[in-house]
Amino acid sequence: MVRYNFPEYKLELDIPAEVYFPAEDTFFLINNLNLNENIRLVYEIGGGSGIISIVLAKNFEKTRFIVSDISSTATKMIRSNCKLNRLNSQIDVICMDKLNAMRYLSPEVIIWNPPYLPEDSETQKHPITDKLMITGGKRGFEEIFDLIISLQCSKANTSLYTIFSSIAWDEDNFEEITEKGVRFEIIKELKLFFEKLYLVRIDFGDYNG
């Protein structure tokens, strides 16, 4: 267990080796989210170290956060990091897969920095815990599509902020999402050495503002 300092966000986090360490995609998402200050409830899926919700909670003191992660190690760590940063009364943490344990969906915003790489011969060599953190299915986007379909079926009135990678996806493929009856917007693009990341907003229901 190592404690890391993130001076840009004025916080410290304890991050064990088996929990996803904040990387370019994490900071890309944090720095480009444009949330309304009147938002009451935010769900974050796959919280990892908890950094996304912790940073947002510091900036939006009146907003409550529910953070989920499929890993019990991660959820314990998120709780600990919330306490470390004096935000445990503002952030609740649940160990579950995506939002599967939530019967009623009522957040204005859902955030997910998902695993978005396709499975290949290299990722197959990783331990199962590592694969869960980086691969989103055989094509790379099955996990996020499962969530989109689930939100449609639940008739949720919410906005999903998530990330796609050009390794598994390109702009022409985004038509597949709009054909599903949701509103889709590319908020920002980040060009890296080997891929391009897209931060997108997908609106469901009445297209929450």
N, C-alpha and C positions, 0 to 999 in steps of 0.2 A: 504494500500500500504506500503510495507516494502522494504528498500534498502538492498541488500545483497552483501557481498564482497566475491569474488572468488580469493584469493591470488595466487593460482597456475597459474591462467591465467592473473593476474594483471588487473582485471576489476571489476566494480561494475554494478549491475543490479537492476532495480526496478521490482518486481514481485508481481502482485496481486494474491489473493487466487484462482481466477477462471482461471488462466493460469498455464499450466503444469510446475511444479517446477523441475529443473535439478536434475536427480537422477543417479543411477549406470549406466543405459543404456546410458544416455546422455554423461557421462564422458568416458564410454567405447568406444563410437563412436568417440568422439573428439580425444582421445588419440591414436587411432589406425588407423586413416585415413592417408593414404600415398599418398598425392596428388603431382602431378608434378608441379614444380614452374612456368612452362610455360602455365598453364591452364588459359584461358582468362575469361571464364564465368562458374559460378556454380549456379544451382538452388537448393534451399532448400525448401522442402515441410514440412508444419506443424512446423513452426519455434518456436512457443511457446514464450519463453522469448527472443529468438534471440541469445542465448549463442553460439550455434554451428557456425553460420555464423560470429558472432562477433569475436570469437577466431580465426577462419580461416582467416578472413580478416586482423587481426593484423599480422598474420604470412605470408600472401600472399598479399602484398601491391599492386601488379599489377593485381590482379584478381578481377573481378566484381562479385557481388552476387545479386541474386534476391530471395527473401524469401517470401513464401506464407503461409497463415494460414486461415482456414475457419472462425475463430473467429475475429470479428472486435475489440474486446478488446485486443486480442493478437497482431494484426497488429499495433494497436496504441502504444502498449507497446514496440514492436520491434523497431518502428521508434524512440520512445523516448530513448530507450537504445542505439541505434546506435548513436544518437546525444550525449548522455551522454558520450560515449566512443570515440567521434570524428570520427565516421566512416560513418556518414550519406551520404557522397558523394560517398562512395564505395559500399553501400548496398541499394538496392531498395526493397520496401515492397509492396505486393499486397494481398488484402483480396479475397481469392478464395478457392475452393475445389480442392486440389491437383494441377494439371496443366490445369484445364478445361478451363481457360480463355486464354490460350496461343495457338495461331493458328499454329505458327511455332516453332519447338523445335530445338534449336541449341547449347545447353550447352555441354561442354565436360563432365561435371559431374553433376549428380543429387544426392542429399542427402535426406534421409527421415528416421527419427527415428519414426516409425509408431506406432499407437495403435496395439498391437499384442496379447492381451488376448482374449480368446473365451468368448462369452456371456454365462452367467449362472444365476442361481437364485440370487446370490449375486450381480453381476454387474447390474442386472435388477432393483435393489433397488436404484441405484445411479441416481442423476439428469442427464438429457440428456447431459448437457455440460461435466460432468465427464465421462459419457459413451463414448463420442466421443474421449476423451483423452486416454482411456485405452483399449477399445475393438475394435478389427479389424474385427468383424463379428461373425456369429454363431460359426464358427470353429476357428476364430482368425486370419485368413490370407486372407480373401476375399478382404479386402481393398488393400493390397499390390498386390494381383493378378490382380485386376482391373487396377492398374497402369502399371503392366508388359504388359498386353494385349494392353493397350492404346499406350504404347511406341512401341510395335511391329507393331501395325496398322499404326502408324505415320511414320514408317521406320526411326526412330531417330537413329543417330549415337552418342551414349552416353554411359556412365557407371553409373549405379545406385548403390549407397552404402546404404544398409539398414540393419535392424535387424530382426531376427526371434527368437522366444522363444520356448524352448522345451516343454512348456506347451501345445502349439498348434501344434507343428511340431517336427520332428526328422530328422536325417541325411538321412534316407531311403527315406523320402518324397521329398528330393531335386531333385530327378530324375524327378518329375513332372515339374520342372522349365526347366531343360536341354532339356526335350522333346519338349519344346516350341520353340526350335531353337535359344537359347541364350547361351552364355558362362557364367558359374557360378563358383564362387570360394569362399570358406570359408576362410576369412582372419584371423579371431581370434575367440576364444571361451572364454566365461566368465562363470565360474561355481559359481552360487549363492546358497544360502541355499535351495531354493525351485525350482530352475529352472536353465537351462543353456541358455545363450544368444549366438547367432551366429551373428557376423558381416560379411556380405557377400557383394561381388561385382558381379553385373550382367551386362554383356556387350552386347550391342545391335549394330546392323548395322555392321560396319567394325571392331568391337571390339577395340574401342578407347583405346589408351595407356595412 
